[in-house]
Amino acid sequence: MKFENCFTSDLYSLAEEIKRETFELDNFDMNPYSFVSPSPYDTAWLAMIEDDGTQTPMFQGCLDWILSNQNVVEGLWGRHQDDNGDETLTSTLACVVALRKWHIGSLHVCKGKRYIETSTERIIGKYMKGSCPRWLVLTFTGLLELAQQLGQQFNFSVEVKQMITSLFFQRQEILHREKLVDSRYNRQSLLAYLEVLPSTLYAENQEDIVERLDESDGSLFQLPSATAAAYMLSGNTKCLAYLKSLVQRCPHGVPQVYPLSEELIKLTMINVMDNFGLSEYFGEEINRFLLQIYKSHEKVDVEKMAISSKVDQLHKASLEFRMLRMNGYDVLPRSFCWFLNDEEIRDHLERNIECLFVVILSVYRATDLMFPKECELEEAREFSRKLLEKSQLIDDNNVPSIHIKHEISTPWIARLKHLDHRMWIEDKDSTAFSIGKASLISVYSEKLTHLAQRTFELRQAVYRHEMEDLITWVKKSGVNDIGFGREKTTYCYLAASASTSLPIIAATNIRKLMAKSGILITVADDFFDEEGSFDELEALTKAVIRWEGEELKGYGKIIFKALDDLVKETVETCLKGHGTDITVDIRNIWSETFESWLRETKWSKNGHIPSMEEYLPNGMISIAVHTIVLPTLCLMESCFPQHKLKPGNYDNITTLLMTITRLLNDLQSYQKEQEQGKINSVLIHMKSHCGLKIDDSIAYIENIIDSKRKEFMEHVLNDGISNLSKPCKDIHMSLCNVFEMFFNKKNRYDSDTEMLEDIKKALYDPINIGK
């Protein structure tokens, strides 16, 4: 593993470099705007402003930024993500217009012109069978007119000219249909596109435009491009003060909206680090920042806020709630659920889904972390989910439908961390925290993205190596030669590695123990369910209880030998690490599990249908999740309380995990077990209530799971309930994620194909980041 250690050292050096640039001493005092993705479009409009009477640019720095930030290969301005180059088209056109106005950068203009000519058909053409986004119609047509006024010509094909003609017709329809000023929509109203509107439209409304300027900062809806146009039109001194303040704060390219919530930018940056799976590098800084947030957390009087400020406060509060609760802080839902009693903001969210979906999504994700009796979170979840589902029907390329669909179709608790990190790293919208006129506004750090990509690739390399070791172990132990049941080596390793965020190198033994335990449980469980005679199963169970397998034969002997070796390996590792001998405890846990399997076999053999009170205490043992989690915790923690390893004396968080996982399994296996004449909580409940339908029984079990899940979440996330350490709680949470994932709407564990795509993404497929 020398290569991996060298690679890790290199990554830590990069992380230290990012820390120096991002954090200062004990505070997060960097300029938040340095991490906001600049807008070439808005920067170009500031670059067009003429200094009074000098015929020179007022903001030379903006013009210099344009000259320094063209993609020299493709000739575009902006971040070209995947096949969606909509914004790069208008950004490039705006930059070309700015350079043409000042008669500089002829080579830049030539390259930009070529990009516009070659990309217009691809970008505009995809909308010709439907409707082109309103912002694209307005900005492209307006800029094209301005470019032509400056003498810039484009060599478009006949087909493209027809498309452009169609856009001008669409613009006329928009201008005829909408009012210039519509207070309901602010940043999305027609006036927000002042810079690209025909002069005939606003010539008679100059006084109205000036009246619409924000009294506090002189801007037009906090939009740099529209405010630049308002200043060039009116010469208003408040506009000028706003623009100068903007350039002073953002000298390296201005954002689409200004000002932005600086606290929200910081929160988003920290959240991105966590979502990218970089806590191993920045854990201390993240914890310090969250403590700072928690200490400074104050009740805000939102009633007197303007609607735009309320929206920002809701976004910030919901993100704070999620981050603080995820890290054990005692925070209450009312910190952001106040919006439920505010008719104005609810109405505003419902009418502006396409430009506020980032806020709605933040509210929805906050409700993932629900404790018992938190009715406000239930209501907030239902409200935000309905809006997100509605957003899927909106034809707007600003709304990332794939991202939202993933959020509402796959519960957060049913996702594996490693795969979630990949999704966040690859998703171009994952760092968004606001929305401008044309696109999402994101935090962006090329170094951070690079660190995330390389860290993910390192994890893949380490995981593949561990996977190979595991396959060797399976063959050597003889488990591979057992010809019955399910071969789940890869599934078990995926579960062990992808569900945790354990240190890349140091946690190898922990991941392997979890995977080996899962493999042996699967093999032994199948032996009890499918292959073994009752005498063989009873002999194996007695051998495990005595921990003496000399007299065993056949499959029983192979299973016991592999189990004995695994326990010895676990005990030896624990002794080396912590000096604690847990031999008796680990054997007792396995003995209890085998006894529960034998008891279920007796029930099935004798046709006995137990009551729920009889079934569940045994079933939560036979699911065997504690047989994985408890030995794992012994490897992790020298101070793990040994009395929590004793059957009947497990911690509440462990018993909740055992209950949830048993019932999750039952929900997706009742049909198979009914055919095999076996018992199951779904079937037991139905049979114990005369006339009850299977759907009613399923709903009953789902309600129990939902209740236990909330209770479990409270034990995991609330530091005041369980005295287990955070790493121990995290392992419990990881195992819950695994079972929720395997049994989310179907039984993925028993399928030979359901997990293949996830395995490829986790271990083999290169990560794909759009340029």
PAROBA-260502 format. One record per residue (C-alpha): x, y, z; residue in three letters. Coordinates in steps of 0.25 Angstrom, whole numbers, plus 5000, padded with zeros to 4 digits. Layout:
N
XYZALA...
***
This chain:
771
500050005000MET501250094998LYS500650164986PHE499350194994GLU500150255005ASN500850344996CYS499650384989PHE498950415002THR500150505007SER499950574993ASP498450594996LEU498750645010TYR499750745005SER498650804995LEU497650805006ALA498550885015GLU498750985003GLU497250995002ILE497151025017LYS498151135016ARG497351205005GLU495951175011THR496051185027PHE496851285035GLU497251255049LEU495951215057ASP494951295048ASN494451275034PHE494851415030ASP495151405015MET494451485005ASN493251395002PRO493051444988TYR494351394984SER493651254984PHE492451304976VAL492451264961SER492651394953PRO491651434942SER492351464929PRO491051524925TYR490851624936ASP492351654936THR492251694921ALA491151784924TRP491951864935LEU493051864925ALA492151934915MET491952054924ILE492652184919GLU493352274929ASP492652404928ASP493252494917GLY494552414915THR494052304905GLN494852204913THR494252084921PRO493852124935MET494151984940PHE495451944933GLN495651824943GLY494351764937CYS494951784923LEU496251724927ASP495551604933TRP494851574920ILE496151574913LEU496751484923SER495651384924ASN495251334911GLN495351184908ASN496451194898VAL496251054892VAL494751074889GLU494651224889GLY493551234899LEU493351304912TRP492651224924GLY492751084930ARG492350984919HIS491650874926GLN491250744918ASP490350774906ASP489650894913ASN490351014907GLY489251114908ASP489851214917GLU491151204910THR490451254897LEU489951384903THR491151404912SER492051394900THR491151484892LEU491151594903ALA492751584904CYS492851594889VAL491951724890VAL492751784901ALA494051764894LEU493451814881ARG493051944888LYS494451974892TRP495151924879HIS496051834887ILE496351684887GLY496151654872SER496651514874LEU495751484886HIS494551544877VAL494951454866CYS494951324874LYS493651364881GLY492951394868LYS493351254863ARG492851194876TYR491551264874ILE491351224859GLU491651084862THR490851064875SER489551144872THR488951034864GLU489250924875ARG488751014886ILE487551084880ILE487250964871GLY486850874883LYS485750964887TYR485150984873MET484050874875LYS483650934888GLY483851064895SER485151134897CYS485451184911PRO484951324913ARG486251374918TRP487051314906LEU486051384896VAL486151514903LEU487651524905THR488051454891PHE487151544883THR487551674890GLY489051644890LEU488951604875LEU488351744872GLU489351814880LEU490551734873ALA489951774859GLN489851924864GLN491351914867LEU491651854853GLY491851714858GLN491351614847GLN491151464848PHE491251364837ASN489951284841PHE489451174832SER488051184826VAL487551084836GLU488051164848VAL487551294842LYS486151234842GLN486351194857MET486751334860ILE485551394853THR484651294861SER485351354874LEU485051494870PHE483551454868PHE483551384882GLN484151514888ARG483051594882GLN482051504888GLU482751514902ILE482751674901LEU481351674896HIS480851584907ARG481651634919GLU481651764927LYS482951834928LEU482851834943VAL482251724951ASP482451734966SER482151584968ARG483351534961TYR484451634964ASN485751564958ARG484951494948GLN484051614943SER484251674929LEU484951794935LEU486051704941ALA486451684926TYR486551834924LEU487951824918GLU487351744906VAL486051814904LEU485751894892PRO485852044895SER484452074890THR483951984901LEU484552064913TYR484752204906ALA483452254912GLU483652184925ASN484952244930GLN484352304942GLU483652174946ASP485052104945ILE485752194954VAL484552184964GLU484852034964ARG486252044969LEU486451984982ASP486452094993GLU487552035001SER488652004990ASP488152074977GLY488151944970SER487051884960LEU486651754967PHE488151734972GLN488451694957LEU489751754952PRO489451744938SER488051814939ALA488651914949THR489751944939ALA488651974928ALA487852064938ALA489152144941TYR489452164926MET488052204923LEU487852294935SER489152334941GLY488652314954ASN489652334965THR489052224974LYS489252124963CYS490652164961LEU490952154976ALA490452004975TYR491251974963LEU492552034970LYS492251954983SER492051824974LEU493351834967VAL494151874980GLN493551744986ARG493651654974CYS494951704966PRO495051574959HIS493751564951GLY492451594957VAL491351504961PRO489951494955GLN489351554967VAL489851644977TYR489851654989PRO489751514993LEU489651455007SER491051445012GLU490651345023GLU489951265012LEU491151255004ILE492051215015LYS490951105019LEU490951055005THR492451045004MET492450965017ILE491350875012ASN492050854999VAL493250805007MET492350705014ASP491550665002ASN492850634994PHE493350545005GLY494450625010LEU494250625025SER495550545026GLU496250665023TYR495450785028PHE494650715040GLY495350805050GLU495050935042GLU493550895039ILE493350855054ASN493950995058ARG493051065048PHE491750995052LEU492051025067LEU492251165063GLN490851165056ILE490151095068TYR490751195078LYS490351315070SER488951255066HIS487851365069GLU486451375067LYS486151465055VAL484951555053ASP484551515039VAL483151585040GLU483851715037LYS484651665026MET484451685011ALA484051555003ILE485451544997SER486051545011SER485051445016LYS485451345005VAL486951365008ASP486651345023GLN485851215020LEU486951165012HIS488051195022LYS487251145034ALA486851005027SER488250985023LEU488751015037GLU487750925043PHE488150805035ARG489650835037MET489550855052LEU488550735054ARG489450645046MET490650675055ASN489950655069GLY489450795072TYR488150815079ASP487350895069VAL485850905068LEU484950905055PRO484351045058ARG485751105054SER485251095040PHE483851035040CYS483351175044TRP483051195029PHE481851095030LEU481051205037ASN481551315028ASP480451325016GLU481351425009GLU482551335007ILE481751205005ARG481051274993ASP482351334988HIS482951194988LEU481851134981GLU481751244970ARG483251244968ASN483651104968ILE484651114956GLU485451214962CYS485351174977LEU485551024976PHE486851024982VAL486251084995VAL485050984994ILE486050864992LEU486850915004SER485550915013VAL485250775008TYR486650725011ARG486550785025ALA485250695027THR486150565025ASP486550575039LEU485250555047MET485050515061PHE483850465068PRO482650565069LYS483250665060GLU481950705053CYS482550835047GLU483550755040LEU482450665035GLU481650785029GLU482950845024ALA483350715016ARG481950705010GLU481950845006PHE483350845000SER483150704993ARG481950754986LYS482650874980LEU483850794976LEU482950694969GLU482250814962LYS483650864958SER483850744950GLN482750784941LEU483350924938ILE484050944925ASP485251024930ASP486650974928ASN487051044942ASN486250934949VAL487150814950PRO486150704948SER487050584950ILE487550644963HIS486250674969ILE485650534964LYS486850464971HIS486450544984GLU485050504984ILE485050364979SER486250314987THR486150345002PRO487350405008TRP487450295018ILE487450185007ALA488750245000ARG490150205002LEU491150315005LYS492250274995HIS491250274984LEU490550404989ASP491950474989HIS492050434974ARG490750484971MET491050624978TRP492450634971ILE491850604957GLU490650684958ASP490850824952LYS489750874961ASP490150814974SER490850944979THR489751044975ALA489151124986PHE488351234978SER487851264964ILE488051374955GLY487351414942LYS488051314934ALA488651204942SER488951154956LEU489951224965ILE490951134971SER492151134980VAL493251084973TYR494751044976SER495550974965GLU496450924976LYS495350874984LEU494750794973THR496050744969HIS496350694983LEU494950624983ALA495150554970GLN496550504974ARG496050464987THR494950384981PHE495850314971GLU496850284983LEU495650214990ARG495350134978GLN496750084977ALA496750044991VAL495449984991TYR495749904979ARG497049854986HIS496249814998GLU495149744989MET496249654983GLU496749624997ASP495349585001LEU495149494989ILE496449424993THR495949405007TRP494549345002VAL495349244993LYS496349215004LYS495249195015SER494449095006GLY493249185006VAL493349194991ASN493249044989ASP491849044996ILE490949024984GLY489649064990PHE488949204993GLY489449344990ARG490849384986GLU490949524991LYS492349554993THR492349684985THR491049724990TYR491549715005CYS492849785002TYR492049894995LEU491149915007ALA492349915016ALA493150015008SER492150105002ALA491250125014SER492350195023THR493350305022SER494450235030LEU495850275028PRO496350235014ILE497550145019ILE497450135034ALA496050065033ALA496349945024THR496149845036ASN494849905039ILE494249895025ARG494849755023LYS494149715036LEU492849765033MET492849705019ALA493349565024LYS492249565035SER491249595024GLY491749485015ILE491749385026LEU490349425031ILE489849405017THR490449275015VAL489949225029ALA488549275027ASP488449205014ASP488949075020PHE487849085030PHE486749135020ASP487049045008GLU488148935010GLU488348875023GLY487548765030SER486948795044PHE488048705050ASP489148775042GLU488648915047LEU488448865061GLU489848815061ALA490448935056LEU489649025066THR490148945077LYS491548945072ALA491549095072VAL490949105086ILE492049015091ARG493049075081TRP493548935077GLU493348885063GLY494248765062GLU493048675060GLU492448755049LEU492448705035LYS492148765021GLY491548905020TYR491448915035GLY492948895037LYS493348995026ILE492449105032ILE492949075046PHE494349085042LYS494149215034ALA493449275046LEU494449225056ASP495649285048ASP494849415047LEU494649425062VAL496049395064LYS496549505054GLU495549605061THR496049575075VAL497549585071GLU497349715064THR496549775076CYS497649725085LEU498749785077LYS497949915076GLY497349935090HIS497849815098GLY496449765101THR496049615100ASP494649615094ILE494649465091THR493549415100VAL492649545096ASP492849525081ILE492549375082ARG491249395090ASN490749495080ILE490949385069TRP490349275077SER489149365080GLU488949385065THR489049235061PHE488049205072GLU487049295066SER487249235053TRP487049095058LEU485749145066ARG485149195053GLU485449065046THR484748995057LYS483549085056TRP483549055041SER483748905042LYS482548895053ASN481648995045GLY481649085058HIS481149225055ILE481749315066PRO481049435071SER481649575068MET482149575082GLU482849445081GLU483349465067TYR483949605067LEU484949585079PRO485549465071ASN485449525058GLY486249655062MET487349555065ILE487249465053SER487449585044ILE488849585050ALA489149735048VAL489649735062HIS490649625059THR491249725049ILE491249855056VAL491649815070LEU492949745067PRO493249855057THR493149955069LEU494149875077CYS495149895066LEU494850045065MET494750085080GLU495650045092SER494650105101CYS493450035095PHE492649985107PRO492749835108GLN491449815115HIS490749865103LYS491249745096LEU490449645104LYS489149585099PRO487949655105GLY488749775109ASN489049845096TYR488949995095ASP487550055091ASN488150105078ILE488649955075THR487249895078THR486550005069LEU487449965058LEU487149825059MET485649845059THR485649935047ILE486549845039THR485749725042ARG484449795038LEU485049855025LEU485449715021ASN484049655024ASP483449765016LEU484149715003GLN484249565006SER482849525011TYR482349474997GLN483649384996LYS483449335010GLU481949315009GLN482249224997GLU483249145005GLN482349135017GLY483149225026LYS482749325036ILE482849475034ASN482349605042SER481549645030VAL480849505030LEU480749495045ILE480049625046HIS479049595035MET478749455040LYS478549505054SER477449605049HIS476249535042CYS475949595029GLY477149685028LEU477749705014LYS479149685011ILE479249835008ASP478749875021ASP479749785028SER480849845020ILE480349985024ALA480449945038TYR481849895037ILE482250025030GLU481650105041ASN482450035051ILE483750055043ILE483450205041ASP483250215056SER484550135060LYS485350205049ARG485050345055LYS485350295069GLU486650235063PHE487050365057MET486850435070GLU487850335077HIS488850355066VAL488750505064LEU488450555078ASN489650555087ASP488850565099GLY488150425098ILE489150325095SER490550325102ASN491250245091LEU492250325083SER491950395070LYS492850285062PRO491950175068CYS490650245065LYS491150265051ASP491450115049ILE490050085054HIS489550195044MET490350135032SER489749995035LEU488350055035CYS488650125021ASN489149985016VAL487849915019PHE486950035015GLU487750035002MET487549875000PHE486149875003PHE485650014997ASN484349974990LYS484949844986LYS485849734990ASN487149774983ARG488049684992TYR487449554986ASP487549604972SER488749574963ASP488649694955THR488049814963GLU489349854970MET490349834958LEU490249984953GLU490550034968ASP491649934969ILE492249994956LYS492050134960LYS492650114974ALA493850024970LEU494150034955TYR493550144947ASP494450274945PRO493750394952ILE493250494941ASN493350644944ILE492850734933GLY493850844929LYS
***
